[in-house]
Amino acid sequence: MSHSFPGRLFTMLRASGSIAIAVSDTMLYLASGETWALEPRASGARSWPALQDALRELAGSSVRSATRSLVVTILPPLTQLRTIPLPKMRDGDVQAILGRTVQKYFPNVREPQTIAISPWAGSGTDGAYTVVAAPGALLIAIEDSATAAGLTVERIVPAYASWSAAAMRQAAHGQRTDVSVVIARADGGDDVLRVVDGIPREIRRHRERVSASANMIRLATPQTAAARFGVYTDVLQFVTPNQLRRRTQHRRATLQNVAAMAAVVLVAVGAGLYVRAERESREIDRERALIRPRVDSAARVQAAVAALTAPARALAGVEEHGPRWSMVVAELGDVLPADAYVEGVRTSGDSIAIDGAAKTGARVFQAVGASSLLANVAPAGAIRRETAPDSSGAIERFTLTARIAHAVRLVPKPTRGTANGATGGVAK
């Protein structure tokens, strides 16, 4: 029986604006409970004209003209469910393995199948999977029919997933995670679908009606529930080539948007840092301009002080590192014989030349050579014998040269504060 599609029928539109339907081989069901009779799709056909006409009328009658998203739930016997034990592996690997051996697990199918898989949860069920198969040509026919009607298929799910979502919503009030869903068949029997943690695990076929127990939930209108709750499940989705391509494009667009946003953020952050650096640079220049007169004045004072103290520093260096000539002169006074006297002293670097006279010049050379402060004592020319000015006898004039000993050259800076105010000597 066919019905029109007035606005009141679109209670199946969820908050996101998707239109939810369920299809069997001969019927289209709406979440409102209305139905639409369909001519069966030819086996293996990649088109379904009857579904295309129904979707076109559905889209044209929608009270939400902007609604172009469609969620499709496929009812049995167009889909079949199996529990398959496999070693635990990635979903992609399971999909590839089962895609090549689907006939082994679904021997009654007559055309190529597309599968949807969901692993079982729990440490004791590792490696067990729920697998649902549907004809691949059917999925293509559904997508093409929706495209012809101006709609885009958001997702295609098996009815087992929709019934599981309906059961878990009802069981949530009793905080149950393991329930059984009783689904009435047209031939008078029931199918019992076991659901654990929202995943359909197995389905059992009963020839007669099953008496619902405390752990069972009977769906009054299984087809309507399948249409209604298809939008609330995210397990066991069939992925067609078109959907895979759209997801890839969406992922690529998302990555491009993220990259663009990251570039904008980087530019904004860089601009902010640049503006901040410019502001701080201007502030530093302003502060420098404020203190520049004081700095220039201090630099001029420092230069003047340095010019004034340069001679003093030079003299201090000479005083600290030069030979102690006063010590040498005092040493000469101690070592010279009593009849000898010094007429002149000349110094150059660490060398000294002494002019003098004595009764016996040779004794002078011996006395000076024995000094610990002078080394390399030698005559500078011949000793000259002359008559003394006071006619007291003959005298010998001499000139000798010597070098300051190492100990005198390294004498430290004189200490201050001695008792008589004199400078300290050198420890011998």
C-alpha positions as CSV (number, residue, x, y, z in Angstrom):
1,M,0.0,0.0,0.0
2,S,1.4,3.4,-1.0
3,H,0.9,6.6,0.9
4,S,1.6,10.3,0.2
5,F,4.3,12.1,2.2
6,P,2.7,15.1,4.0
7,G,4.8,17.1,6.4
8,R,3.6,15.3,9.5
9,L,5.3,12.2,8.3
10,F,8.8,13.5,8.6
11,T,9.2,12.9,12.3
12,M,12.2,10.7,11.3
13,L,14.2,13.8,10.6
14,R,16.8,14.0,13.4
15,A,18.4,17.2,14.7
16,S,21.0,17.1,12.0
17,G,18.4,17.2,9.3
18,S,19.0,13.7,7.8
19,I,16.1,11.7,6.3
20,A,15.9,8.2,7.8
21,I,14.4,5.3,5.9
22,A,14.5,1.5,5.9
23,V,14.3,-0.6,2.8
24,S,13.5,-4.3,2.2
25,D,13.3,-6.0,-1.2
26,T,9.7,-4.9,-1.6
27,M,9.0,-2.0,0.9
28,L,10.3,1.4,2.0
29,Y,9.6,2.3,5.6
30,L,9.6,5.7,7.3
31,A,10.2,6.4,10.9
32,S,6.7,7.7,11.2
33,G,5.3,4.2,10.4
34,E,4.3,5.0,6.9
35,T,5.3,2.6,4.1
36,W,5.9,2.7,0.4
37,A,5.6,-0.4,-1.8
38,L,8.5,-1.0,-4.2
39,E,9.0,-3.2,-7.2
40,P,11.7,-5.6,-6.4
41,R,15.2,-4.9,-7.7
42,A,16.3,-7.4,-10.4
43,S,19.0,-9.7,-9.1
44,G,22.5,-8.2,-9.7
45,A,21.0,-5.0,-11.1
46,R,22.9,-1.8,-10.2
47,S,19.8,0.4,-10.5
48,W,16.4,0.3,-8.7
49,P,13.9,2.5,-10.6
50,A,11.1,2.0,-8.0
51,L,13.3,3.2,-5.2
52,Q,14.5,6.1,-7.3
53,D,10.9,7.2,-7.9
54,A,10.0,6.9,-4.2
55,L,13.1,8.9,-3.1
56,R,12.3,11.6,-5.6
57,E,8.8,12.0,-4.3
58,L,10.1,11.9,-0.7
59,A,12.7,14.6,-1.4
60,G,10.1,16.8,-3.2
61,S,7.6,16.5,-0.4
62,S,10.0,17.3,2.4
63,V,9.0,20.3,4.6
64,R,12.7,20.9,4.9
65,S,13.8,21.9,1.4
66,A,17.4,22.1,2.6
67,T,17.4,18.5,3.7
68,R,19.5,16.5,1.3
69,S,21.1,13.9,3.6
70,L,19.8,10.4,3.7
71,V,20.4,7.5,6.2
72,V,19.4,4.1,4.8
73,T,18.8,1.0,6.9
74,I,18.7,-2.3,4.9
75,L,16.4,-5.0,6.2
76,P,16.7,-8.8,6.0
77,P,16.8,-10.8,3.8
78,L,18.8,-8.3,1.9
79,T,21.5,-8.5,4.7
80,Q,22.8,-11.5,6.6
81,L,24.7,-11.6,9.9
82,R,27.4,-14.0,11.0
83,T,29.7,-14.4,13.9
84,I,33.2,-15.2,12.7
85,P,36.2,-16.1,15.0
86,L,39.5,-14.7,13.6
87,P,42.9,-13.9,15.1
88,K,42.9,-10.3,16.5
89,M,44.0,-7.9,13.8
90,R,43.3,-4.5,12.5
91,D,39.9,-3.8,11.0
92,G,41.4,-3.1,7.6
93,D,43.1,-6.4,7.5
94,V,39.9,-8.2,8.6
95,Q,38.0,-6.4,5.9
96,A,40.5,-7.4,3.3
97,I,40.6,-11.1,4.4
98,L,36.8,-11.5,4.6
99,G,36.3,-9.5,1.4
100,R,38.2,-12.3,-0.5
101,T,36.5,-15.2,1.3
102,V,33.0,-13.9,1.8
103,Q,31.5,-16.9,0.0
104,K,33.0,-19.2,2.6
105,Y,31.0,-17.6,5.4
106,F,27.9,-16.7,3.4
107,P,27.3,-19.7,1.1
108,N,23.7,-18.8,0.2
109,V,24.5,-15.5,-1.5
110,R,24.1,-15.3,-5.3
111,E,25.9,-12.0,-6.1
112,P,29.1,-10.2,-4.9
113,Q,28.8,-8.9,-1.3
114,T,30.0,-5.9,0.6
115,I,30.7,-6.5,4.3
116,A,30.5,-4.4,7.4
117,I,32.5,-5.7,10.5
118,S,32.6,-4.9,14.2
119,P,35.0,-6.5,16.7
120,W,33.6,-7.8,20.0
121,A,34.5,-5.9,23.1
122,G,36.0,-7.6,26.2
123,S,39.2,-9.3,26.9
124,G,37.6,-12.8,26.7
125,T,36.4,-12.2,23.1
126,D,39.5,-11.1,21.4
127,G,39.5,-12.2,17.8
128,A,35.7,-12.5,17.4
129,Y,33.9,-10.3,14.9
130,T,30.3,-9.6,13.9
131,V,30.1,-9.6,10.1
132,V,27.1,-8.4,8.0
133,A,27.0,-8.8,4.3
134,A,24.8,-7.1,1.7
135,P,24.9,-7.2,-2.2
136,G,27.4,-4.6,-3.5
137,A,25.1,-3.9,-6.5
138,L,22.3,-3.1,-4.1
139,L,24.4,-0.5,-2.3
140,I,25.3,1.1,-5.6
141,A,21.6,1.1,-6.7
142,I,20.6,2.9,-3.4
143,E,23.3,5.5,-3.9
144,D,22.4,6.1,-7.5
145,S,18.7,6.4,-6.7
146,A,19.4,8.9,-4.0
147,T,21.7,11.0,-6.3
148,A,18.9,11.0,-9.0
149,A,16.5,12.3,-6.3
150,G,18.9,15.1,-5.3
151,L,19.9,13.4,-2.1
152,T,23.2,12.3,-0.7
153,V,23.6,9.1,1.2
154,E,25.2,9.9,4.6
155,R,25.4,6.2,5.7
156,I,24.0,2.8,5.0
157,V,23.6,0.4,7.9
158,P,22.1,-3.1,8.4
159,A,18.9,-3.4,10.4
160,Y,20.7,-5.4,13.0
161,A,22.7,-2.3,14.0
162,S,19.5,-0.2,14.2
163,W,17.7,-2.8,16.3
164,S,20.7,-2.9,18.6
165,A,20.6,0.8,19.1
166,A,16.9,0.6,19.8
167,A,17.4,-2.2,22.3
168,M,20.3,-0.4,24.1
169,R,18.2,2.8,24.4
170,Q,15.4,0.8,26.1
171,A,17.8,-1.2,28.2
172,A,19.6,1.9,29.4
173,H,16.8,2.5,31.9
174,G,17.6,-0.8,33.6
175,Q,21.4,-0.4,33.2
176,R,21.7,-3.6,31.2
177,T,24.5,-4.2,28.6
178,D,23.4,-7.7,27.5
179,V,19.9,-7.9,26.0
180,S,18.0,-9.8,23.4
181,V,15.8,-8.2,20.8
182,V,12.7,-10.1,19.6
183,I,11.9,-9.4,15.9
184,A,8.6,-10.6,14.5
185,R,8.6,-12.2,11.0
186,A,5.8,-12.1,8.6
187,D,5.6,-16.0,8.5
188,G,4.6,-16.1,12.2
189,G,8.0,-16.8,13.7
190,D,10.4,-14.7,15.6
191,D,14.1,-13.8,15.3
192,V,16.0,-13.3,18.5
193,L,19.0,-10.9,18.2
194,R,21.5,-10.9,21.1
195,V,23.1,-7.5,21.7
196,V,26.1,-7.0,24.0
197,D,27.5,-3.5,24.6
198,G,25.6,-2.2,21.6
199,I,27.1,-4.8,19.2
200,P,24.8,-7.5,17.6
201,R,26.5,-10.8,18.2
202,E,24.2,-13.5,16.9
203,I,20.7,-14.1,15.7
204,R,18.5,-17.2,16.2
205,R,15.5,-18.1,14.1
206,H,12.4,-19.5,15.8
207,R,9.5,-21.0,13.9
208,E,6.9,-19.8,16.5
209,R,6.5,-16.7,18.6
210,V,8.8,-16.4,21.5
211,S,7.6,-15.5,25.0
212,A,9.5,-12.4,26.0
213,S,11.5,-12.8,29.3
214,A,12.9,-10.1,31.6
215,N,16.1,-10.0,29.5
216,M,14.2,-9.6,26.2
217,I,12.9,-6.6,24.4
218,R,10.2,-7.0,21.8
219,L,10.0,-4.4,19.1
220,A,6.4,-3.7,18.2
221,T,7.2,-2.5,14.7
222,P,10.7,-3.7,13.8
223,Q,10.8,-2.1,10.3
224,T,9.8,1.3,11.7
225,A,12.3,0.9,14.5
226,A,15.0,0.1,12.0
227,A,14.3,3.3,10.1
228,R,14.1,5.4,13.2
229,F,17.2,4.2,14.9
230,G,19.5,4.1,11.9
231,V,20.6,7.6,12.6
232,Y,21.7,6.6,16.2
233,T,24.1,3.9,15.4
234,D,27.8,4.1,14.4
235,V,28.6,0.4,14.1
236,L,28.4,-1.9,11.1
237,Q,28.4,0.7,8.4
238,F,28.7,-0.3,4.8
239,V,31.4,1.7,3.0
240,T,30.8,2.0,-0.7
241,P,33.4,3.4,-3.2
242,N,31.6,6.7,-3.4
243,Q,31.5,7.0,0.4
244,L,35.2,6.1,0.6
245,R,36.0,8.8,-2.0
246,R,33.9,11.4,-0.2
247,R,35.6,10.5,3.1
248,T,39.0,10.9,1.5
249,Q,38.0,14.2,0.0
250,H,36.6,15.3,3.3
251,R,39.7,14.2,5.1
252,R,41.9,16.0,2.6
253,A,39.8,19.2,2.8
254,T,39.9,19.0,6.6
255,L,43.7,18.7,6.5
256,Q,43.9,21.6,4.1
257,N,41.7,23.7,6.4
258,V,43.7,22.8,9.4
259,A,46.9,23.7,7.5
260,A,45.4,27.0,6.4
261,M,44.3,27.8,9.9
262,A,47.7,26.9,11.3
263,A,49.3,29.2,8.7
264,V,46.9,32.0,9.7
265,V,47.7,31.4,13.3
266,L,51.5,31.4,12.6
267,V,51.2,34.6,10.6
268,A,49.1,36.2,13.4
269,V,51.6,35.1,16.0
270,G,54.5,36.3,13.9
271,A,52.8,39.7,13.3
272,G,52.1,40.0,17.0
273,L,55.7,39.2,17.9
274,Y,57.0,41.6,15.3
275,V,54.7,44.4,16.5
276,R,55.8,43.7,20.1
277,A,59.5,43.7,19.1
278,E,59.0,47.0,17.2
279,R,57.3,48.5,20.2
280,E,60.0,47.4,22.6
281,S,62.7,48.6,20.2
282,R,61.1,52.1,20.0
283,E,60.8,52.1,23.8
284,I,64.5,51.2,24.1
285,D,65.5,54.0,21.6
286,R,63.4,56.5,23.6
287,E,65.1,55.5,26.9
288,R,68.5,55.7,25.2
289,A,67.7,59.2,23.9
290,L,66.7,60.2,27.4
291,I,70.0,59.1,29.0
292,R,72.3,59.9,26.1
293,P,73.2,63.4,27.5
294,R,74.2,61.9,30.8
295,V,76.1,59.1,29.2
296,D,78.0,61.5,26.9
297,S,78.8,63.7,29.9
298,A,80.0,60.7,31.9
299,A,82.1,59.6,29.0
300,R,83.8,63.0,28.7
301,V,84.5,63.0,32.5
302,Q,85.9,59.5,32.2
303,A,88.1,60.5,29.3
304,A,89.4,63.6,31.2
305,V,90.1,61.5,34.4
306,A,91.9,58.9,32.3
307,A,94.1,61.7,30.7
308,L,94.9,63.1,34.1
309,T,95.7,59.8,35.7
310,A,97.8,58.4,32.8
311,P,101.1,59.8,34.1
312,A,100.4,58.6,37.6
313,R,99.5,55.2,36.3
314,A,102.8,55.2,34.3
315,L,104.8,56.2,37.4
316,A,103.0,53.6,39.4
317,G,103.9,50.9,36.9
318,V,107.5,52.0,37.0
319,E,107.5,52.1,40.8
320,E,105.9,48.6,41.0
321,H,107.9,46.8,38.4
322,G,111.2,48.9,38.0
323,P,114.5,48.3,39.8
324,R,114.9,49.8,43.3
325,W,117.9,52.2,42.6
326,S,117.8,53.6,46.1
327,M,118.6,50.1,47.4
328,V,121.5,49.9,45.0
329,V,122.9,53.3,46.0
330,A,122.6,52.3,49.7
331,E,124.4,49.0,48.9
332,L,127.2,50.9,47.3
333,G,127.7,53.0,50.4
334,D,128.0,49.8,52.4
335,V,130.5,47.9,50.2
336,L,132.8,50.7,49.0
337,P,136.1,51.0,50.9
338,A,136.5,53.9,53.3
339,D,139.0,55.7,51.0
340,A,136.7,55.5,48.0
341,Y,133.9,57.8,47.0
342,V,131.4,58.1,44.1
343,E,131.4,61.1,41.8
344,G,128.6,60.1,39.5
345,V,126.0,57.3,38.7
346,R,124.3,56.7,35.4
347,T,121.5,54.1,34.8
348,S,120.0,52.6,31.7
349,G,117.4,49.8,32.1
350,D,118.9,47.4,34.5
351,S,122.5,48.5,34.0
352,I,124.5,51.1,36.1
353,A,127.7,52.9,35.4
354,I,129.6,54.3,38.4
355,D,132.3,57.0,38.3
356,G,134.5,57.4,41.4
357,A,138.0,57.6,42.9
358,A,139.9,55.7,45.6
359,K,143.4,55.2,46.9
360,T,143.3,51.8,45.4
361,G,140.9,51.2,42.5
362,A,141.4,47.4,42.4
363,R,139.9,47.2,46.0
364,V,136.8,49.0,44.7
365,F,136.2,46.4,42.0
366,Q,136.6,43.6,44.5
367,A,134.2,45.2,47.0
368,V,131.5,46.0,44.4
369,G,131.8,42.5,42.8
370,A,131.1,40.9,46.2
371,S,127.7,42.7,46.5
372,S,124.5,40.5,46.2
373,L,122.6,43.3,44.4
374,L,125.1,43.8,41.5
375,A,126.3,41.3,38.9
376,N,128.7,41.4,36.0
377,V,130.9,44.1,37.6
378,A,133.5,45.2,35.0
379,P,135.8,48.2,34.5
380,A,134.8,50.7,31.8
381,G,138.2,51.9,30.6
382,A,141.6,52.0,32.4
383,I,142.1,53.1,36.0
384,R,143.7,56.6,35.9
385,R,146.2,57.6,38.6
386,E,146.2,61.3,39.6
387,T,147.5,63.6,42.3
388,A,144.8,64.4,44.9
389,P,143.6,68.0,44.9
390,D,144.5,68.5,48.5
391,S,148.1,67.2,47.9
392,S,147.4,64.3,50.2
393,G,148.9,61.8,47.8
394,A,147.9,60.0,44.6
395,I,144.4,58.7,43.9
396,E,143.0,56.4,41.2
397,R,140.0,57.3,39.2
398,F,137.8,54.5,37.9
399,T,134.6,53.8,36.0
400,L,132.8,50.5,36.4
401,T,129.7,49.0,35.0
402,A,127.3,46.4,36.5
403,R,123.9,44.9,36.1
404,I,121.1,44.8,38.6
405,A,120.7,41.4,40.1
406,H,117.4,39.5,39.5
407,A,116.2,39.8,43.1
408,V,116.3,43.6,42.9
409,R,114.4,43.7,39.6
410,L,111.5,41.6,41.0
411,V,111.2,43.6,44.2
412,P,107.5,44.1,45.0
413,K,105.7,47.3,45.5
414,P,107.0,48.9,48.8
415,T,104.8,48.5,51.8
416,R,103.4,51.4,53.7
417,G,103.0,52.2,57.4
418,T,106.4,51.2,58.8
419,A,107.5,52.8,62.1
420,N,109.9,55.3,60.6
421,G,108.0,55.9,57.4
422,A,110.7,54.3,55.3
423,T,110.0,51.7,52.6
424,G,110.4,48.0,53.2
425,G,113.5,46.2,51.9
426,V,114.0,43.0,50.1
427,A,114.5,39.7,52.0
428,K,117.8,38.3,51.1
